[in-house]
Amino acid sequence: MSNALESHRKAADLDRKPSRHVDIFNSRWLQSFGYAFAALYLVYFVILYRAGSWIVGSTGLPIYTDFAAWWAAGLQALHADPAALYDPDEFAKIQIALFGPGEALYPNWPSYPPTFFLVLTPLALLPYRGAFVTWDVVTLLGCIAVVYLIVRRRAAIALALAAPFSAWNFIAAQNGFLTASLLGASLLFLERRPVMAGVFIGCLTYKPQYGILFPVALVASRQWRAIASAAVTAAVLAATSAALFGAEVWAAFPRGFAVQSELSLAADADSNWGYLQTAYGLVRSLHGPAKLAWLVQGLVTLGGAAIVWKSWRSRVRYELKAAILSAGALLATPYAFAYDMAAIVVPAAFLAADQLSRGFLQGEKTTWIVLFGAPLAVLVTLGDNARGTTFGGTPVSLFAVLVLFCVIVRRALRSSGNQLSQGAENSRVIPGRPIRAGSGTHEHRPSD
C-alpha cells in the first residue's frame, strides 16, 4: 500500500509544472516596456502633428509654444538687437510680428543669460519646423547618450525614452534634455576627468538655478581643477556672447532678470502656482504666503546642501554622491517646471548603476514602480488639458524627485553603515585569514 502511494506521489510531482516567476526588472522586460511606451508617445505626437495641433497648424503657420519664444529670440539675436529681448514691450512686438497677436505669448523673455543665444542663433538659421524637430531630437540624443554612459545597459535607453517627463519635455520642445545632458555629463566625468566636468558645469550656467549645490559638492570633495575649469568656461561663454551680440545685451540682462523674477516668484496669490514644481511653488499653490513659501524653500535648499556636503565629504560610493547632487539640484531651486524634471533621469541613472553593481535594498523595486507609474497615470489622465489642470500643473514632478532623493539618501546611509561595519569586522580579523567579500551587507543582487 505504501509503495503504491509513493508511486502516485512521484507521478503527481512529475505532472506538476514548475511555477515561473516573472521578473519585470529583467533587461528584456524593461526594454520591451520602455520601447512600447516610447512608440505610443511617438504615435500620439504624429496624430497631433497631422491634426495641426503640434509644431505647425493646419495653415502651415507655427503654433506658439515655449520653443517659439526661443526661435524668435534666436532670430532677433541673429538679425537685430538682442538687448531688446529683455524689454517686455519690445519682446511682445517681436513675437506678434512673427506669430500674430495672442493671449499665450510670453509677457517677457524668460531671463536666460545671453550665453543661451549661442545655442539659439544656429536654430534660427532653420525654418521653424526644422528647428523645432532638430532641437528636440539633438537634445534628446544627448540626454540618452549620457544616461547610457552612466548605466551601461541598453534598458536605460528604453526607460529614458519612456519616462513621462521626457514625453512632456519633448512635446513642448523645452530645454529639460539639455539640462539633463549637461548635469549628467558633468557628474559622469567629475571623478576621473575633472577639467572636462568643469566645462560641462560652466555650460550649465545657461540655467544657473540648477548649479546652486555644485559649489558645495566641489568644495567638499576638493575638486579645485573642476572649479577652475567651470569658471574659465563660464567666462569664455560670457565673453563670446558679448563679442557676438554686444556688451549691451549683458547690461540689459539684470533688468530682464528682475522683471522675470517679479513675474514668476512675486505674482499674485491667485496665479497658477501649481506649474512651479518646487517647494516654494507648492506652498503658494496651497495659498500659503510668500514669506512661508520662502522659508520652506530655504529649509529644503539648506537641508539639501547639508546632505550634499556630508555625502561628498564621506566615503560613500561615487554613484550615490552623484545621485544625491543631481536630485538635490532639482529640489534646491525655487524656480522649476515639469519639463525641467526631464533631468530626473540623471539621478535615476546613477541610482540604477549602484543598484546593478551592489543589489537592491528592500522596497526599492516597488519604489521604482511608483516613481514611474504615478507620473505616467497623471500624464495619461490629464495630459495637456487646455480647459483645466494639466500634467505640468500638478505637483507630481516635485513629489517624484523628493521620493527619489529620499531613496538615494537611504541607500547612502545604508552604504555608509555597511562600510563602518565592514571596517570594524576587518579590524577583528586574524592576520592572514581571508576576509569574506560582501560581509555585513543586506542587499539583494539583481537578476539581470
C-alpha positions, 0 to 999 in steps of 0.5 A: 500500500505504501509503495503504491502511494509513493508511486502516485506521489512521484507521478503527481510531482512529475505532472506538476509544472514548475511555477515561473516567476516573472521578473519585470526588472529583467533587461528584456522586460524593461526594454520591451516596456520602455520601447512600447511606451516610447512608440505610443508617445511617438504615435500620439505626437504624429496624430497631433502633428497631422491634426495641426495641433503640434509644431505647425497648424493646419495653415502651415503657420507655427503654433506658439509654444515655449520653443517659439519664444526661443526661435524668435529670440534666436532670430532677433539675436541673429538679425537685430538687437538682442538687448531688446529681448529683455524689454517686455514691450519690445519682446511682445512686438517681436513675437506678434510680428512673427506669430500674430497677436495672442493671449499665450505669448510670453509677457517677457523673455524668460531671463536666460543669460545671453550665453543661451543665444549661442545655442539659439542663433544656429536654430534660427538659421532653420525654418521653424519646423526644422528647428523645432524637430532638430532641437528636440531630437539633438537634445534628446540624443544627448540626454540618452547618450549620457544616461547610457554612459552612466548605466551601461545597459541598453534598458536605460535607453528604453526607460529614458525614452519612456519616462513621462517627463521626457514625453512632456519635455519633448512635446513642448520642445523645452530645454529639460534634455539639455539640462539633463545632458549637461548635469549628467555629463558633468557628474559622469566625468567629475571623478576621473576627468575633472577639467572636462566636468568643469566645462560641462558645469560652466555650460550649465550656467545657461540655467544657473538655478540648477548649479546652486549645490555644485559649489558645495559638492566641489568644495567638499570633495576638493575638486579645485581643477573642476572649479577652475575649469567651470569658471574659465568656461563660464567666462569664455561663454560670457565673453563670446556672447558679448563679442557676438551680440554686444556688451549691451545685451549683458547690461540689459540682462539684470533688468530682464532678470528682475522683471522675470523674477517679479513675474514668476516668484512675486505674482499674485496669490491667485496665479497658477502656482501649481506649474512651479514644481518646487517647494516654494511653488507648492506652498503658494499653490496651497495659498500659503504666503510668500514669506512661508513659501520662502522659508520652506524653500530655504529649509529644503535648499539648506537641508539639501546642501547639508546632505550634499556636503556630508555625502561628498565629504564621506566615503560613500560610493561615487554613484550615490554622491552623484545621485544625491547632487543631481536630485538635490539640484532639482529640489534646491531651486525655487524656480522649476517646471515639469519639463525641467524634471526631464533631468530626473533621469540623471539621478535615476541613472546613477541610482540604477548603476549602484543598484546593478553593481551592489543589489537592491535594498528592500522596497526599492523595486516597488519604489521604482514602480511608483516613481514611474507609474504615478507620473505616467497615470497623471500624464495619461489622465490629464495630459495637456488639458487646455480647459483645466489642470494639466500634467505640468500643473500638478505637483507630481514632478516635485513629489517624484524627485523628493521620493527619489532623493529620499531613496538615494539618501537611504541607500547612502546611509545604508552604504555608509553603515555597511562600510563602518561595519565592514571596517570594524569586522576587518579590524577583528580579523586574524592576520592572514585569514581571508576576509569574506567579500560582501560581509555585513551587507543586506542587499539583494543582487539583481537578476539581470 
